[in-house]
């Protein structure tokens, strides 16, 4: 009886557990949400808003539109935690990031109206082969930080049995397949190229023996097993 490859058996078990985990999480997602009888206070949100004098301008719609689309928000449980002057070097406290106008990618920039595009400049340091990035040049004093209460209006339904199953599957994957996930994703390109060069040289030697000496030889597989060697 032919002995089965232990790597193939482990790979099948790994794939089975991954599918079970995906199925479990999908089942939890489908449980849905339930509306609360009354909204529950969660904390505070800090965000940018155009100053009143900017709102009085004829082109105020540009600045309000930009901050609505690309303005960031910061959440905290207590409003006094928004201490923007706190030093980042002070490790006793967590420093919250100040709300800002975030940089946008080329896809978002191309869809802006011309009046809004003039307030964005290409970032030559962040642009790369994946596309260009643009940062906002609107002066900071055009906006002010405002604070709003944040409420929870609905909660996610849960199932203790599904949560227990999820924890057991994750524990199994972490304990038995800790290095396996990296292995299945494949070996690095440089490692595979090195094996490929070695395999091509060996194949040329095999071909030379076939031509010159008439040996009945077979070629070996390429670097398909590189992931196992790398893992």
Residue, then its C-alpha position, 0 to 999 in steps of 0.5 A: x500500500x502506497x504511503x500517503x504524503x504527510x504534507x498532503x494530509x496536513x494541508x487537507x486538515x489545514x484547509x478543512x479548518x480554514x473552511x470551518x472557521x469561515x463558515x462559523x464566522x459567516x453564521x455569526x454574521x448572519x445572526x444580525x442586529x437588534x435595535x435597542x429600546x433607547x440609544x445608549x451613550x458610548x462616548x464622544x467624537x471629535x471632528x472638523x467643521x468649517x468656521x462660521x466665517x468660512x461658512x459665510x463665504x460664497x465658496x463655502x460648499x467647497x470646504x464643507x464638502x471636502x471635510x465631509x468627504x475626507x475629514x477624519x474623526x477621533x473617538x474617546x470615552x470621555x471628552x476630557x481625554x481630548x487633550x491635543x496639547x499633551x506630549x506624545x513622549x508622556x507615556x502615562x497617557x494615550x495621545x489621541x490623533x487630532x482630526x485632519x483632512x486626510x490625503x487622497x489617492x488618484x481615484x478620489x482626486x480624479x472625481x473631484x470638481x475643479x474647484x476642489x482639486x485646486x486645494x490638493x497637491x500631489x505628494x511626490x514622496x508618497x506617490x509610487x507605482x500604484x498611483x499618486x497621492x494628494x494632500x490637502x492645502x486648505x489652511x488649518x484655521x479654516x476649520x475648528x474642532x467640534x465635539x459630538x456625543x456618540x450613541x449606540x442604537x443597535x447591538x450585534x446578536x451573538x451565539x455562545x456555541x458559535x463563539x466557542x466553536x470559533x475559539x476552538x478552531x482558532x486555538x487548533x490553527x494556532x497550535x498545530x498550524x502556526x508555521x503552516x499558513x506561511x508555508x502555504x502562501x508560498x516561498x519568497x520569490x528570491x528563494x524560488x528563483x534560486x531553486x529554479x536556477x539549480x533545477x535548470x542546471x541539473x536538467x541541462x546535465x540530464x539532457x546532455x547525458x541523454x544526447x551523448x551517452x544514451x541514458x534513459x533518464x527522467x527529468x525531475x519536477x520544478x520548484x513546486x515544492x519550494x514552499x515546503x523547503x522554505x517552511 
